Every structure is written in structure tokens, then in C-alpha cells.
Amino acid sequence: MEFYSTIHNFLNSLGIGVSKNYLREWLESHPKCPALISLTDILDELKIENHAI
């Protein structure tokens, strides 16, 4: 499973609707993808509070 698909499934399970294509394009353009920073950056972009621990 692609990294963006995993994130899409995670967000959908939380009830957060976001386009899979948007996630894929955003993450593929991120210089650190698939590092954790790309996940926290997309969550910040979507204004979803998050912490990497």
C-alpha cells in the first residue's frame, strides 16, 4: 500500500474527508516523503493538531 493511501485511510477512519489525489500530489511533492515529517506537515496543512513522539 502506498504511503498516501495509508494516510488517506487513517484520515477517513477519523471522519476527516480529504481527496486521495490531493494527498498523493501533496506528499509526492514533499522533499522528505515518506518520512514522518511529511505526515506531520500534511496534518499541519489540514489544520489537524498533531505531535510526533
CHARMM-style PDB file with segment names, atoms N, HN, CA, C and O in Angstrom:
ATOM      1  N   MET     1       0.854  -1.175   0.000  1.00  0.00      PROA
ATOM      2  CA  MET     1       0.000   0.000   0.000  1.00  0.00      PROA
ATOM      3  C   MET     1       0.897   1.236   0.000  1.00  0.00      PROA
ATOM      4  O   MET     1       1.893   1.307   0.720  1.00  0.00      PROA
ATOM      5  N   GLU     2       0.522   2.180  -0.809  1.00  0.00      PROA
ATOM      6  HN  GLU     2      -0.287   2.122  -1.394  1.00  0.00      PROA
ATOM      7  CA  GLU     2       1.266   3.430  -0.901  1.00  0.00      PROA
ATOM      8  C   GLU     2       1.113   4.240   0.384  1.00  0.00      PROA
ATOM      9  O   GLU     2       0.106   4.130   1.084  1.00  0.00      PROA
ATOM     10  N   PHE     3       2.112   5.044   0.682  1.00  0.00      PROA
ATOM     11  HN  PHE     3       2.930   5.134   0.113  1.00  0.00      PROA
ATOM     12  CA  PHE     3       2.125   5.892   1.872  1.00  0.00      PROA
ATOM     13  C   PHE     3       0.891   6.790   1.922  1.00  0.00      PROA
ATOM     14  O   PHE     3       0.258   6.914   2.970  1.00  0.00      PROA
ATOM     15  N   TYR     4       0.548   7.414   0.802  1.00  0.00      PROA
ATOM     16  HN  TYR     4       1.063   7.314  -0.050  1.00  0.00      PROA
ATOM     17  CA  TYR     4      -0.597   8.329   0.791  1.00  0.00      PROA
ATOM     18  C   TYR     4      -1.908   7.580   1.007  1.00  0.00      PROA
ATOM     19  O   TYR     4      -2.841   8.136   1.584  1.00  0.00      PROA
ATOM     20  N   SER     5      -1.996   6.339   0.558  1.00  0.00      PROA
ATOM     21  HN  SER     5      -1.237   5.887   0.089  1.00  0.00      PROA
ATOM     22  CA  SER     5      -3.210   5.545   0.786  1.00  0.00      PROA
ATOM     23  C   SER     5      -3.388   5.235   2.265  1.00  0.00      PROA
ATOM     24  O   SER     5      -4.506   5.257   2.781  1.00  0.00      PROA
ATOM     25  N   THR     6      -2.289   4.946   2.943  1.00  0.00      PROA
ATOM     26  HN  THR     6      -1.381   4.928   2.524  1.00  0.00      PROA
ATOM     27  CA  THR     6      -2.338   4.679   4.375  1.00  0.00      PROA
ATOM     28  C   THR     6      -2.820   5.914   5.121  1.00  0.00      PROA
ATOM     29  O   THR     6      -3.663   5.816   6.012  1.00  0.00      PROA
ATOM     30  N   ILE     7      -2.288   7.072   4.760  1.00  0.00      PROA
ATOM     31  HN  ILE     7      -1.602   7.151   4.036  1.00  0.00      PROA
ATOM     32  CA  ILE     7      -2.702   8.321   5.403  1.00  0.00      PROA
ATOM     33  C   ILE     7      -4.167   8.609   5.082  1.00  0.00      PROA
ATOM     34  O   ILE     7      -4.920   9.032   5.960  1.00  0.00      PROA
ATOM     35  N   HSD     8      -4.573   8.386   3.842  1.00  0.00      PROA
ATOM     36  HN  HSD     8      -3.961   8.043   3.129  1.00  0.00      PROA
ATOM     37  CA  HSD     8      -5.965   8.600   3.445  1.00  0.00      PROA
ATOM     38  C   HSD     8      -6.897   7.715   4.272  1.00  0.00      PROA
ATOM     39  O   HSD     8      -7.918   8.191   4.768  1.00  0.00      PROA
ATOM     40  N   ASN     9      -6.561   6.450   4.424  1.00  0.00      PROA
ATOM     41  HN  ASN     9      -5.731   6.063   4.021  1.00  0.00      PROA
ATOM     42  CA  ASN     9      -7.381   5.535   5.225  1.00  0.00      PROA
ATOM     43  C   ASN     9      -7.433   5.984   6.684  1.00  0.00      PROA
ATOM     44  O   ASN     9      -8.487   5.924   7.316  1.00  0.00      PROA
ATOM     45  N   PHE    10      -6.309   6.428   7.214  1.00  0.00      PROA
ATOM     46  HN  PHE    10      -5.453   6.477   6.700  1.00  0.00      PROA
ATOM     47  CA  PHE    10      -6.246   6.915   8.591  1.00  0.00      PROA
ATOM     48  C   PHE    10      -7.164   8.123   8.777  1.00  0.00      PROA
ATOM     49  O   PHE    10      -7.946   8.169   9.727  1.00  0.00      PROA
ATOM     50  N   LEU    11      -7.072   9.091   7.878  1.00  0.00      PROA
ATOM     51  HN  LEU    11      -6.437   9.053   7.106  1.00  0.00      PROA
ATOM     52  CA  LEU    11      -7.903  10.292   7.982  1.00  0.00      PROA
ATOM     53  C   LEU    11      -9.378   9.951   7.820  1.00  0.00      PROA
ATOM     54  O   LEU    11     -10.220  10.504   8.528  1.00  0.00      PROA
ATOM     55  N   ASN    12      -9.703   9.050   6.901  1.00  0.00      PROA
ATOM     56  HN  ASN    12      -9.020   8.601   6.326  1.00  0.00      PROA
ATOM     57  CA  ASN    12     -11.099   8.636   6.732  1.00  0.00      PROA
ATOM     58  C   ASN    12     -11.630   7.958   7.983  1.00  0.00      PROA
ATOM     59  O   ASN    12     -12.791   8.152   8.343  1.00  0.00      PROA
ATOM     60  N   SER    13     -10.796   7.163   8.657  1.00  0.00      PROA
ATOM     61  HN  SER    13      -9.852   7.005   8.365  1.00  0.00      PROA
ATOM     62  CA  SER    13     -11.239   6.492   9.881  1.00  0.00      PROA
ATOM     63  C   SER    13     -11.532   7.499  10.996  1.00  0.00      PROA
ATOM     64  O   SER    13     -12.304   7.214  11.911  1.00  0.00      PROA
ATOM     65  N   LEU    14     -10.909   8.680  10.912  1.00  0.00      PROA
ATOM     66  HN  LEU    14     -10.282   8.912  10.169  1.00  0.00      PROA
ATOM     67  CA  LEU    14     -11.156   9.743  11.876  1.00  0.00      PROA
ATOM     68  C   LEU    14     -12.318  10.636  11.451  1.00  0.00      PROA
ATOM     69  O   LEU    14     -12.687  11.566  12.168  1.00  0.00      PROA
ATOM     70  N   GLY    15     -12.889  10.353  10.289  1.00  0.00      PROA
ATOM     71  HN  GLY    15     -12.589   9.597   9.707  1.00  0.00      PROA
ATOM     72  CA  GLY    15     -14.001  11.151   9.791  1.00  0.00      PROA
ATOM     73  C   GLY    15     -13.566  12.428   9.101  1.00  0.00      PROA
ATOM     74  O   GLY    15     -14.360  13.358   8.952  1.00  0.00      PROA
ATOM     75  N   ILE    16     -12.316  12.481   8.682  1.00  0.00      PROA
ATOM     76  HN  ILE    16     -11.671  11.727   8.803  1.00  0.00      PROA
ATOM     77  CA  ILE    16     -11.771  13.663   8.009  1.00  0.00      PROA
ATOM     78  C   ILE    16     -11.748  13.373   6.512  1.00  0.00      PROA
ATOM     79  O   ILE    16     -10.971  12.543   6.040  1.00  0.00      PROA
ATOM     80  N   GLY    17     -12.601  14.062   5.779  1.00  0.00      PROA
ATOM     81  HN  GLY    17     -13.232  14.736   6.162  1.00  0.00      PROA
ATOM     82  CA  GLY    17     -12.681  13.855   4.339  1.00  0.00      PROA
ATOM     83  C   GLY    17     -11.631  14.664   3.607  1.00  0.00      PROA
ATOM     84  O   GLY    17     -11.593  15.891   3.696  1.00  0.00      PROA
ATOM     85  N   VAL    18     -10.789  13.963   2.888  1.00  0.00      PROA
ATOM     86  HN  VAL    18     -10.820  12.966   2.815  1.00  0.00      PROA
ATOM     87  CA  VAL    18      -9.775  14.622   2.069  1.00  0.00      PROA
ATOM     88  C   VAL    18      -9.556  13.737   0.840  1.00  0.00      PROA
ATOM     89  O   VAL    18      -9.594  12.510   0.930  1.00  0.00      PROA
ATOM     90  N   SER    19      -9.331  14.363  -0.275  1.00  0.00      PROA
ATOM     91  HN  SER    19      -9.300  15.359  -0.347  1.00  0.00      PROA
ATOM     92  CA  SER    19      -9.148  13.646  -1.533  1.00  0.00      PROA
ATOM     93  C   SER    19      -7.849  12.844  -1.530  1.00  0.00      PROA
ATOM     94  O   SER    19      -6.796  13.339  -1.129  1.00  0.00      PROA
ATOM     95  N   LYS    20      -7.945  11.601  -1.982  1.00  0.00      PROA
ATOM     96  HN  LYS    20      -8.800  11.198  -2.308  1.00  0.00      PROA
ATOM     97  CA  LYS    20      -6.751  10.760  -2.096  1.00  0.00      PROA
ATOM     98  C   LYS    20      -5.771  11.368  -3.103  1.00  0.00      PROA
ATOM     99  O   LYS    20      -4.558  11.309  -2.901  1.00  0.00      PROA
ATOM    100  N   ASN    21      -6.292  11.950  -4.184  1.00  0.00      PROA
ATOM    101  HN  ASN    21      -7.278  11.998  -4.348  1.00  0.00      PROA
ATOM    102  CA  ASN    21      -5.421  12.586  -5.182  1.00  0.00      PROA
ATOM    103  C   ASN    21      -4.685  13.785  -4.589  1.00  0.00      PROA
ATOM    104  O   ASN    21      -3.499  13.980  -4.856  1.00  0.00      PROA
ATOM    105  N   TYR    22      -5.384  14.589  -3.786  1.00  0.00      PROA
ATOM    106  HN  TYR    22      -6.347  14.431  -3.569  1.00  0.00      PROA
ATOM    107  CA  TYR    22      -4.741  15.737  -3.135  1.00  0.00      PROA
ATOM    108  C   TYR    22      -3.604  15.257  -2.237  1.00  0.00      PROA
ATOM    109  O   TYR    22      -2.500  15.799  -2.281  1.00  0.00      PROA
ATOM    110  N   LEU    23      -3.876  14.242  -1.429  1.00  0.00      PROA
ATOM    111  HN  LEU    23      -4.773  13.801  -1.393  1.00  0.00      PROA
ATOM    112  CA  LEU    23      -2.835  13.708  -0.546  1.00  0.00      PROA
ATOM    113  C   LEU    23      -1.645  13.196  -1.341  1.00  0.00      PROA
ATOM    114  O   LEU    23      -0.495  13.485  -1.012  1.00  0.00      PROA
ATOM    115  N   ARG    24      -1.932  12.431  -2.394  1.00  0.00      PROA
ATOM    116  HN  ARG    24      -2.866  12.197  -2.662  1.00  0.00      PROA
ATOM    117  CA  ARG    24      -0.850  11.864  -3.209  1.00  0.00      PROA
ATOM    118  C   ARG    24       0.013  12.963  -3.811  1.00  0.00      PROA
ATOM    119  O   ARG    24       1.239  12.910  -3.717  1.00  0.00      PROA
ATOM    120  N   GLU    25      -0.611  13.952  -4.424  1.00  0.00      PROA
ATOM    121  HN  GLU    25      -1.607  13.995  -4.501  1.00  0.00      PROA
ATOM    122  CA  GLU    25       0.138  15.043  -5.054  1.00  0.00      PROA
ATOM    123  C   GLU    25       0.927  15.839  -4.020  1.00  0.00      PROA
ATOM    124  O   GLU    25       2.088  16.180  -4.247  1.00  0.00      PROA
ATOM    125  N   TRP    26       0.294  16.133  -2.883  1.00  0.00      PROA
ATOM    126  HN  TRP    26      -0.649  15.855  -2.699  1.00  0.00      PROA
ATOM    127  CA  TRP    26       0.967  16.916  -1.848  1.00  0.00      PROA
ATOM    128  C   TRP    26       2.165  16.158  -1.299  1.00  0.00      PROA
ATOM    129  O   TRP    26       3.255  16.716  -1.169  1.00  0.00      PROA
ATOM    130  N   LEU    27       1.962  14.885  -0.979  1.00  0.00      PROA
ATOM    131  HN  LEU    27       1.077  14.431  -1.085  1.00  0.00      PROA
ATOM    132  CA  LEU    27       3.049  14.100  -0.399  1.00  0.00      PROA
ATOM    133  C   LEU    27       4.165  13.824  -1.399  1.00  0.00      PROA
ATOM    134  O   LEU    27       5.339  13.861  -1.031  1.00  0.00      PROA
ATOM    135  N   GLU    28       3.829  13.551  -2.643  1.00  0.00      PROA
ATOM    136  HN  GLU    28       2.875  13.522  -2.942  1.00  0.00      PROA
ATOM    137  CA  GLU    28       4.851  13.290  -3.650  1.00  0.00      PROA
ATOM    138  C   GLU    28       5.716  14.516  -3.910  1.00  0.00      PROA
ATOM    139  O   GLU    28       6.858  14.387  -4.351  1.00  0.00      PROA
ATOM    140  N   SER    29       5.184  15.700  -3.643  1.00  0.00      PROA
ATOM    141  HN  SER    29       4.256  15.805  -3.285  1.00  0.00      PROA
ATOM    142  CA  SER    29       5.974  16.912  -3.838  1.00  0.00      PROA
ATOM    143  C   SER    29       6.782  17.284  -2.590  1.00  0.00      PROA
ATOM    144  O   SER    29       7.609  18.194  -2.630  1.00  0.00      PROA
ATOM    145  N   HSD    30       6.538  16.579  -1.490  1.00  0.00      PROA
ATOM    146  HN  HSD    30       5.865  15.839  -1.458  1.00  0.00      PROA
ATOM    147  CA  HSD    30       7.255  16.870  -0.246  1.00  0.00      PROA
ATOM    148  C   HSD    30       8.672  16.299  -0.339  1.00  0.00      PROA
ATOM    149  O   HSD    30       8.839  15.128  -0.679  1.00  0.00      PROA
ATOM    150  N   PRO    31       9.692  17.107  -0.043  1.00  0.00      PROA
ATOM    151  CA  PRO    31      11.082  16.641  -0.200  1.00  0.00      PROA
ATOM    152  C   PRO    31      11.487  15.517   0.751  1.00  0.00      PROA
ATOM    153  O   PRO    31      12.469  14.823   0.486  1.00  0.00      PROA
ATOM    154  N   LYS    32      10.770  15.321   1.833  1.00  0.00      PROA
ATOM    155  HN  LYS    32       9.973  15.885   2.048  1.00  0.00      PROA
ATOM    156  CA  LYS    32      11.146  14.293   2.813  1.00  0.00      PROA
ATOM    157  C   LYS    32      10.219  13.073   2.802  1.00  0.00      PROA
ATOM    158  O   LYS    32      10.351  12.200   3.659  1.00  0.00      PROA
ATOM    159  N   CYS    33       9.297  12.998   1.859  1.00  0.00      PROA
ATOM    160  HN  CYS    33       9.190  13.707   1.163  1.00  0.00      PROA
ATOM    161  CA  CYS    33       8.357  11.871   1.810  1.00  0.00      PROA
ATOM    162  C   CYS    33       9.123  10.577   1.574  1.00  0.00      PROA
ATOM    163  O   CYS    33       9.980  10.553   0.690  1.00  0.00      PROA
ATOM    164  N   PRO    34       8.874   9.533   2.289  1.00  0.00      PROA
ATOM    165  CA  PRO    34       7.796   9.247   3.216  1.00  0.00      PROA
ATOM    166  C   PRO    34       8.196   9.357   4.685  1.00  0.00      PROA
ATOM    167  O   PRO    34       7.678   8.610   5.515  1.00  0.00      PROA
ATOM    168  N   ALA    35       9.085  10.251   5.018  1.00  0.00      PROA
ATOM    169  HN  ALA    35       9.506  10.858   4.344  1.00  0.00      PROA
ATOM    170  CA  ALA    35       9.489  10.425   6.418  1.00  0.00      PROA
ATOM    171  C   ALA    35       8.330  10.987   7.246  1.00  0.00      PROA
ATOM    172  O   ALA    35       7.391  11.571   6.706  1.00  0.00      PROA
ATOM    173  N   LEU    36       8.413  10.801   8.550  1.00  0.00      PROA
ATOM    174  HN  LEU    36       9.176  10.326   8.988  1.00  0.00      PROA
ATOM    175  CA  LEU    36       7.369  11.250   9.470  1.00  0.00      PROA
ATOM    176  C   LEU    36       7.080  12.746   9.317  1.00  0.00      PROA
ATOM    177  O   LEU    36       5.941  13.177   9.495  1.00  0.00      PROA
ATOM    178  N   ILE    37       8.091  13.528   8.992  1.00  0.00      PROA
ATOM    179  HN  ILE    37       9.016  13.178   8.848  1.00  0.00      PROA
ATOM    180  CA  ILE    37       7.892  14.981   8.834  1.00  0.00      PROA
ATOM    181  C   ILE    37       6.886  15.284   7.727  1.00  0.00      PROA
ATOM    182  O   ILE    37       6.150  16.266   7.822  1.00  0.00      PROA
ATOM    183  N   SER    38       6.840  14.466   6.685  1.00  0.00      PROA
ATOM    184  HN  SER    38       7.438  13.668   6.607  1.00  0.00      PROA
ATOM    185  CA  SER    38       5.856  14.711   5.628  1.00  0.00      PROA
ATOM    186  C   SER    38       4.442  14.469   6.143  1.00  0.00      PROA
ATOM    187  O   SER    38       3.511  15.165   5.739  1.00  0.00      PROA
ATOM    188  N   LEU    39       4.270  13.492   7.029  1.00  0.00      PROA
ATOM    189  HN  LEU    39       5.026  12.927   7.358  1.00  0.00      PROA
ATOM    190  CA  LEU    39       2.955  13.251   7.631  1.00  0.00      PROA
ATOM    191  C   LEU    39       2.558  14.414   8.533  1.00  0.00      PROA
ATOM    192  O   LEU    39       1.430  14.900   8.447  1.00  0.00      PROA
ATOM    193  N   THR    40       3.456  14.863   9.386  1.00  0.00      PROA
ATOM    194  HN  THR    40       4.372  14.468   9.455  1.00  0.00      PROA
ATOM    195  CA  THR    40       3.118  15.973  10.278  1.00  0.00      PROA
ATOM    196  C   THR    40       2.874  17.252   9.478  1.00  0.00      PROA
ATOM    197  O   THR    40       2.026  18.063   9.852  1.00  0.00      PROA
ATOM    198  N   ASP    41       3.604  17.435   8.391  1.00  0.00      PROA
ATOM    199  HN  ASP    41       4.293  16.777   8.087  1.00  0.00      PROA
ATOM    200  CA  ASP    41       3.398  18.625   7.558  1.00  0.00      PROA
ATOM    201  C   ASP    41       2.021  18.619   6.889  1.00  0.00      PROA
ATOM    202  O   ASP    41       1.366  19.659   6.823  1.00  0.00      PROA
ATOM    203  N   ILE    42       1.576  17.462   6.394  1.00  0.00      PROA
ATOM    204  HN  ILE    42       2.109  16.617   6.448  1.00  0.00      PROA
ATOM    205  CA  ILE    42       0.250  17.423   5.768  1.00  0.00      PROA
ATOM    206  C   ILE    42      -0.833  17.609   6.818  1.00  0.00      PROA
ATOM    207  O   ILE    42      -1.856  18.236   6.541  1.00  0.00      PROA
ATOM    208  N   LEU    43      -0.630  17.077   8.012  1.00  0.00      PROA
ATOM    209  HN  LEU    43       0.200  16.568   8.237  1.00  0.00      PROA
ATOM    210  CA  LEU    43      -1.611  17.295   9.082  1.00  0.00      PROA
ATOM    211  C   LEU    43      -1.659  18.770   9.467  1.00  0.00      PROA
ATOM    212  O   LEU    43      -2.734  19.312   9.723  1.00  0.00      PROA
ATOM    213  N   ASP    44      -0.504  19.418   9.509  1.00  0.00      PROA
ATOM    214  HN  ASP    44       0.370  18.978   9.301  1.00  0.00      PROA
ATOM    215  CA  ASP    44      -0.475  20.872   9.761  1.00  0.00      PROA
ATOM    216  C   ASP    44      -1.216  21.615   8.649  1.00  0.00      PROA
ATOM    217  O   ASP    44      -1.994  22.529   8.922  1.00  0.00      PROA
ATOM    218  N   GLU    45      -0.975  21.224   7.401  1.00  0.00      PROA
ATOM    219  HN  GLU    45      -0.343  20.482   7.179  1.00  0.00      PROA
ATOM    220  CA  GLU    45      -1.616  21.847   6.247  1.00  0.00      PROA
ATOM    221  C   GLU    45      -3.142  21.744   6.361  1.00  0.00      PROA
ATOM    222  O   GLU    45      -3.868  22.667   5.991  1.00  0.00      PROA
ATOM    223  N   LEU    46      -3.611  20.609   6.879  1.00  0.00      PROA
ATOM    224  HN  LEU    46      -3.021  19.860   7.180  1.00  0.00      PROA
ATOM    225  CA  LEU    46      -5.046  20.376   7.027  1.00  0.00      PROA
ATOM    226  C   LEU    46      -5.585  20.928   8.351  1.00  0.00      PROA
ATOM    227  O   LEU    46      -6.755  20.741   8.684  1.00  0.00      PROA
ATOM    228  N   LYS    47      -4.710  21.612   9.099  1.00  0.00      PROA
ATOM    229  HN  LYS    47      -3.759  21.764   8.828  1.00  0.00      PROA
ATOM    230  CA  LYS    47      -5.080  22.208  10.391  1.00  0.00      PROA
ATOM    231  C   LYS    47      -5.564  21.149  11.389  1.00  0.00      PROA
ATOM    232  O   LYS    47      -6.536  21.354  12.117  1.00  0.00      PROA
ATOM    233  N   ILE    48      -4.854  20.005  11.402  1.00  0.00      PROA
ATOM    234  HN  ILE    48      -4.065  19.839  10.811  1.00  0.00      PROA
ATOM    235  CA  ILE    48      -5.148  18.923  12.322  1.00  0.00      PROA
ATOM    236  C   ILE    48      -4.024  18.888  13.355  1.00  0.00      PROA
ATOM    237  O   ILE    48      -2.858  18.682  13.019  1.00  0.00      PROA
ATOM    238  N   GLU    49      -4.395  19.093  14.615  1.00  0.00      PROA
ATOM    239  HN  GLU    49      -5.343  19.261  14.888  1.00  0.00      PROA
ATOM    240  CA  GLU    49      -3.390  19.102  15.672  1.00  0.00      PROA
ATOM    241  C   GLU    49      -2.694  17.747  15.726  1.00  0.00      PROA
ATOM    242  O   GLU    49      -3.341  16.702  15.658  1.00  0.00      PROA
ATOM    243  N   ASN    50      -1.375  17.776  15.850  1.00  0.00      PROA
ATOM    244  HN  ASN    50      -0.850  18.625  15.905  1.00  0.00      PROA
ATOM    245  CA  ASN    50      -0.610  16.530  15.880  1.00  0.00      PROA
ATOM    246  C   ASN    50       0.701  16.734  16.608  1.00  0.00      PROA
ATOM    247  O   ASN    50       1.186  17.856  16.751  1.00  0.00      PROA
ATOM    248  N   HSD    51       1.264  15.628  17.066  1.00  0.00      PROA
ATOM    249  HN  HSD    51       0.870  14.717  16.950  1.00  0.00      PROA
ATOM    250  CA  HSD    51       2.567  15.620  17.737  1.00  0.00      PROA
ATOM    251  C   HSD    51       3.298  14.359  17.315  1.00  0.00      PROA
ATOM    252  O   HSD    51       2.723  13.271  17.342  1.00  0.00      PROA
ATOM    253  N   ALA    52       4.532  14.487  16.935  1.00  0.00      PROA
ATOM    254  HN  ALA    52       5.000  15.371  16.914  1.00  0.00      PROA
ATOM    255  CA  ALA    52       5.354  13.320  16.623  1.00  0.00      PROA
ATOM    256  C   ALA    52       6.145  12.973  17.875  1.00  0.00      PROA
ATOM    257  O   ALA    52       6.952  13.767  18.357  1.00  0.00      PROA
ATOM    258  N   ILE    53       5.906  11.794  18.386  1.00  0.00      PROA
ATOM    259  HN  ILE    53       5.250  11.149  17.995  1.00  0.00      PROA
ATOM    260  CA  ILE    53       6.562  11.376  19.629  1.00  0.00      PROA
ATOM    261  C   ILE    53       7.396  10.144  19.366  1.00  0.00      PROA
ATOM    262  OT1 ILE    53       8.035   9.625  20.281  1.00  0.00      PROA
TER     263      ILE     53
END
